[in-house]
Amino acid sequence: MLNEKIAVLLNDQVNKELYSAYLYLDFANYYEDEGLEGFAHWYEVQAQEERDHAMMMRRYLIDNGVRVTFEAISKPDKAYKNHTEPLQAGLEHEKYVTSLISTIYAAAFEAKDFKTMQFLDWFVKEQGEEEKNAEDLIKKMKLFGGDSKGLYMLNQELAARVYTPSATGPQM
Protein backbone atom coordinates (compact mmCIF):
# COMPACT_ATOMS: atom_id res chain seq x y z
CA MET A 1 0.00 0.00 0.00
CA LEU A 2 1.26 3.44 -0.89
CA ASN A 3 1.94 6.18 1.60
CA GLU A 4 -1.27 8.25 1.81
CA LYS A 5 0.42 11.55 0.91
CA ILE A 6 2.07 10.01 -2.15
CA ALA A 7 -1.20 8.37 -3.20
CA VAL A 8 -3.00 11.73 -3.02
CA LEU A 9 -0.24 13.50 -4.98
CA LEU A 10 -0.22 10.82 -7.68
CA ASN A 11 -4.01 10.82 -7.94
CA ASP A 12 -3.93 14.60 -8.30
CA GLN A 13 -1.27 14.22 -10.97
CA VAL A 14 -3.50 11.84 -12.95
CA ASN A 15 -6.05 14.64 -13.13
CA LYS A 16 -3.41 17.22 -14.03
CA GLU A 17 -2.11 15.02 -16.85
CA LEU A 18 -5.65 14.77 -18.20
CA TYR A 19 -5.90 18.57 -18.00
CA SER A 20 -2.61 18.77 -19.94
CA ALA A 21 -4.19 16.70 -22.71
CA TYR A 22 -7.21 19.00 -22.66
CA LEU A 23 -4.97 22.09 -22.82
CA TYR A 24 -3.04 20.73 -25.79
CA LEU A 25 -6.26 19.94 -27.61
CA ASP A 26 -7.22 23.58 -27.03
CA PHE A 27 -3.93 24.61 -28.66
CA ALA A 28 -4.74 22.27 -31.55
CA ASN A 29 -8.13 23.95 -31.94
CA TYR A 30 -6.46 27.36 -32.10
CA TYR A 31 -4.05 26.21 -34.80
CA GLU A 32 -6.85 24.55 -36.79
CA ASP A 33 -8.71 27.86 -36.76
CA GLU A 34 -5.54 29.55 -38.01
CA GLY A 35 -5.11 27.10 -40.90
CA LEU A 36 -1.98 25.53 -39.39
CA GLU A 37 -2.97 21.88 -39.46
CA GLY A 38 0.61 20.71 -38.85
CA PHE A 39 0.80 22.63 -35.57
CA ALA A 40 -2.65 21.29 -34.67
CA HIS A 41 -1.50 17.73 -35.41
CA TRP A 42 1.64 18.19 -33.30
CA TYR A 43 -0.51 19.18 -30.32
CA GLU A 44 -2.97 16.35 -30.94
CA VAL A 45 -0.05 13.93 -30.62
CA GLN A 46 1.11 15.81 -27.53
CA ALA A 47 -2.37 15.44 -26.02
CA GLN A 48 -2.23 11.68 -26.61
CA GLU A 49 1.12 11.49 -24.81
CA GLU A 50 -0.31 13.37 -21.82
CA ARG A 51 -3.29 11.00 -21.73
CA ASP A 52 -0.82 8.11 -21.73
CA HIS A 53 1.01 9.65 -18.77
CA ALA A 54 -2.28 9.82 -16.86
CA MET A 55 -3.01 6.20 -17.71
CA MET A 56 0.45 5.08 -16.54
CA MET A 57 -0.05 6.81 -13.21
CA ARG A 58 -3.60 5.47 -12.92
CA ARG A 59 -2.31 1.92 -13.47
CA TYR A 60 0.46 2.43 -10.88
CA LEU A 61 -2.07 3.57 -8.30
CA ILE A 62 -4.44 0.68 -9.03
CA ASP A 63 -1.60 -1.84 -8.93
CA ASN A 64 -0.70 -0.46 -5.50
CA GLY A 65 -4.19 -0.77 -4.03
CA VAL A 66 -5.27 2.84 -4.47
CA ARG A 67 -8.67 3.74 -5.88
CA VAL A 68 -8.31 6.53 -8.42
CA THR A 69 -10.64 9.50 -8.16
CA PHE A 70 -11.29 11.70 -11.18
CA GLU A 71 -12.02 15.38 -10.78
CA ALA A 72 -13.64 17.79 -13.21
CA ILE A 73 -11.26 19.01 -15.90
CA SER A 74 -11.07 22.78 -16.01
CA LYS A 75 -11.71 24.56 -19.26
CA PRO A 76 -8.58 26.15 -20.76
CA ASP A 77 -9.16 29.88 -20.47
CA LYS A 78 -6.59 31.63 -22.64
CA ALA A 79 -7.12 33.45 -25.90
CA TYR A 80 -4.11 33.69 -28.18
CA LYS A 81 -3.14 36.81 -30.11
CA ASN A 82 -0.46 35.23 -32.28
CA HIS A 83 0.99 31.88 -33.33
CA THR A 84 3.76 31.99 -30.71
CA GLU A 85 1.57 32.41 -27.61
CA PRO A 86 0.34 28.78 -27.44
CA LEU A 87 3.95 27.60 -27.81
CA GLN A 88 5.03 29.81 -24.92
CA ALA A 89 2.04 28.69 -22.84
CA GLY A 90 3.04 25.09 -23.60
CA LEU A 91 6.56 25.65 -22.29
CA GLU A 92 5.26 27.30 -19.11
CA HIS A 93 2.84 24.42 -18.62
CA GLU A 94 5.60 21.83 -19.03
CA LYS A 95 7.72 23.67 -16.43
CA TYR A 96 4.73 23.56 -14.10
CA VAL A 97 4.28 19.81 -14.67
CA THR A 98 8.00 19.31 -14.00
CA SER A 99 7.57 21.05 -10.65
CA LEU A 100 4.63 18.77 -9.81
CA ILE A 101 6.61 15.61 -10.65
CA SER A 102 9.50 16.94 -8.55
CA THR A 103 7.15 17.48 -5.60
CA ILE A 104 5.90 13.89 -5.82
CA TYR A 105 9.47 12.62 -6.14
CA ALA A 106 10.53 14.60 -3.06
CA ALA A 107 7.62 13.17 -1.08
CA ALA A 108 8.57 9.65 -2.16
CA PHE A 109 12.17 10.30 -1.15
CA GLU A 110 11.07 11.61 2.23
CA ALA A 111 8.91 8.51 2.78
CA LYS A 112 11.75 6.25 1.56
CA ASP A 113 9.35 4.93 -1.07
CA PHE A 114 11.99 3.72 -3.49
CA LYS A 115 9.49 1.87 -5.66
CA THR A 116 7.62 5.10 -6.39
CA MET A 117 10.90 6.94 -6.95
CA GLN A 118 11.87 4.31 -9.51
CA PHE A 119 8.45 4.65 -11.16
CA LEU A 120 8.87 8.43 -11.32
CA ASP A 121 12.40 8.29 -12.77
CA TRP A 122 10.93 7.87 -16.26
CA PHE A 123 8.66 10.90 -15.77
CA VAL A 124 11.58 13.03 -14.59
CA LYS A 125 13.47 12.20 -17.79
CA GLU A 126 10.32 12.67 -19.89
CA GLN A 127 9.76 16.14 -18.47
CA GLY A 128 13.27 17.16 -19.50
CA GLU A 129 12.42 16.05 -23.04
CA GLU A 130 9.04 17.82 -22.94
CA GLU A 131 10.62 21.12 -21.91
CA LYS A 132 13.30 20.82 -24.59
CA ASN A 133 10.70 20.07 -27.28
CA ALA A 134 8.69 23.13 -26.22
CA GLU A 135 11.80 25.32 -26.23
CA ASP A 136 12.79 24.00 -29.67
CA LEU A 137 9.35 24.81 -31.08
CA ILE A 138 9.63 28.39 -29.81
CA LYS A 139 13.12 28.74 -31.33
CA LYS A 140 11.92 27.44 -34.69
CA MET A 141 8.93 29.75 -34.65
CA LYS A 142 11.18 32.73 -33.91
CA LEU A 143 13.53 31.73 -36.72
CA PHE A 144 11.01 30.78 -39.40
CA GLY A 145 7.53 31.83 -38.28
CA GLY A 146 7.76 35.43 -39.45
CA ASP A 147 8.18 34.37 -43.07
CA SER A 148 5.20 32.75 -44.81
CA LYS A 149 7.39 30.18 -46.60
CA GLY A 150 9.21 29.38 -43.39
CA LEU A 151 5.95 29.03 -41.49
CA TYR A 152 4.63 26.76 -44.23
CA MET A 153 7.72 24.51 -43.99
CA LEU A 154 7.56 24.42 -40.19
CA ASN A 155 3.87 23.53 -40.40
CA GLN A 156 4.77 20.68 -42.78
CA GLU A 157 7.49 19.46 -40.42
CA LEU A 158 5.09 19.38 -37.47
CA ALA A 159 2.47 17.56 -39.55
CA ALA A 160 4.91 14.68 -39.97
CA ARG A 161 5.03 13.89 -36.23
CA VAL A 162 3.95 10.32 -35.55
CA TYR A 163 2.35 9.21 -32.31
CA THR A 164 4.32 6.38 -30.77
CA PRO A 165 3.34 4.96 -27.38
CA SER A 166 6.27 4.80 -25.01
CA ALA A 167 8.07 1.48 -25.10
CA THR A 168 10.37 2.48 -22.27
CA GLY A 169 7.98 4.13 -19.82
CA PRO A 170 5.95 2.52 -17.08
CA GLN A 171 3.54 0.10 -18.72
CA MET A 172 -0.18 0.80 -18.64
N, C-alpha and C positions, 0 to 999 in steps of 0.2 A: 504494500500500500504506500502511496506517495505521501510525503509530507503535505499537510493541509495547505500551507502557504504556497508551496510550489504547484499544487493541483489547481488552486485558484488562479495563480498567475498564468499557468498554461491554458486553462479554460478561457481566460480573458484573451489570451493571445490567439486562440482559435477564432474568436469573434473578430479580433482586429485583422487577422489575415483575410477573413471573408470581407471585411470592409475594404481592405486593400484591393481585392479583386473588383469590388463595386466601384471604387475610385478609378481604377484603371479602365474599366468599361465606360465610365463617364468621360475620361480623356479620349477614348476611342470614339465616342459619340461626337465630341467636339471636332475631332479631326475628320470624321465622316462628313459633318456639316460643312467643313472647309474644303472638301474635295481632295483630301490627303488620305486616300485609302491605305497607303503603305504605313503611315503613322498609326492609323486606326488599327490595322492588322497587328502591328508590333505590340500595341497595348492590349489587344485581345489575347495574344499569346501570354503577355505579362499577367493578365488577369487569371488565366488558366494556371500559371505557375503559383500564384498566390493562393488559389483554391487548393492546389495540391499541398501547399505548406499547411493549410488549415486541416486538411484530411490526414496528413502525417501526424500532426499534433493530436488530433482527435483519436486516431488509432492508438497512439502512445498512452493517452489517458485511459482509454477503454481497456487496453492490455494491462494496465496497472490498477484496475479496479475502481476507476473514477468515472462517475456518470457525467457526461458532457451536457452542459446547459447552453443553449443558444439564446442570444439576446437579439433585439431588433437592430438592424443595420441602418445606421444613419445615412441620410441622403447627402451626397457630396454637394457642397454649397458654394462653390467658386464659379465665377464667370471669367472667361479668359479673353484678354484684349488682343493677344497676338499668338503666333504659333510657338513661341518659346515658353510662355507662361506654364502650360501643362508640364513641359519637360522640367522646369525649375521646381514646380510643385511636386513632381515625382521624386526628384532628388531629395527634397526636404522630407517627404514622406518616408523614403528609404532610410534616411538618417534617424528618423523617429522610430521606425521599426527596429533598427540596429540597437537603439537605446533600450527598447523593450526586451529584446533578446538578452542583452547584457544584464538587465535587472533580474531576469529569470535565472540566468547563469550564476550571478552573484548569490542569489538565494539558495540555489542548489549547492554551491560551494560552501556556504555558511552551514547548511544542513548536512554536509558531507554526503550528499546524494550523488555519488559518482556515476551511477547509471544515467541519471538525468543529464549530468554534465556531458557525458559521452554522447547522448542523444542530441544535445544542443550543439555539439561541436560542428556538425554539418551546417546548421543554421548560421552559426557565427561566420563560417567561411562563405556561405551563400550570400550573406548580407554584404560582405566585402565586394563580392562580384556584382551584386545589385547596385550598390553605390557607384562602382566604377562604370557600369553600363549607363547609368543615368548621367554621370559626368561626361562620358563620351558622347552621348546624344546631344547634350548641350553644346559641347565643343564643335561637333559637326554642324549643328544648326547655326552657330555663330560664324563658322567658316563658309558654309555653303547656302544657308537659308535665305540670305538677302538677295540672291540671284535666282531668277526663275528657273534657269536650266539646272543650277546646283540643287535647288529645292526639289525639282523633278527627279534628279538622280538619287538624292537622299531618300525620297519617298519610295523609289523603286527598290533601293537597297533594303529598306525596312519591310517592304512587302514580301521580301524573300525569306524572312525569318520563319523557321519551322519549329512548331511546338514539339518538344521531346520530353517526355516524363523523365524525371531524374532516375538514373540507374544506380547512383551512388548514395542517394539520400536515404533517410529512414523509410522503410517500406510501409506502404499504406495497407 
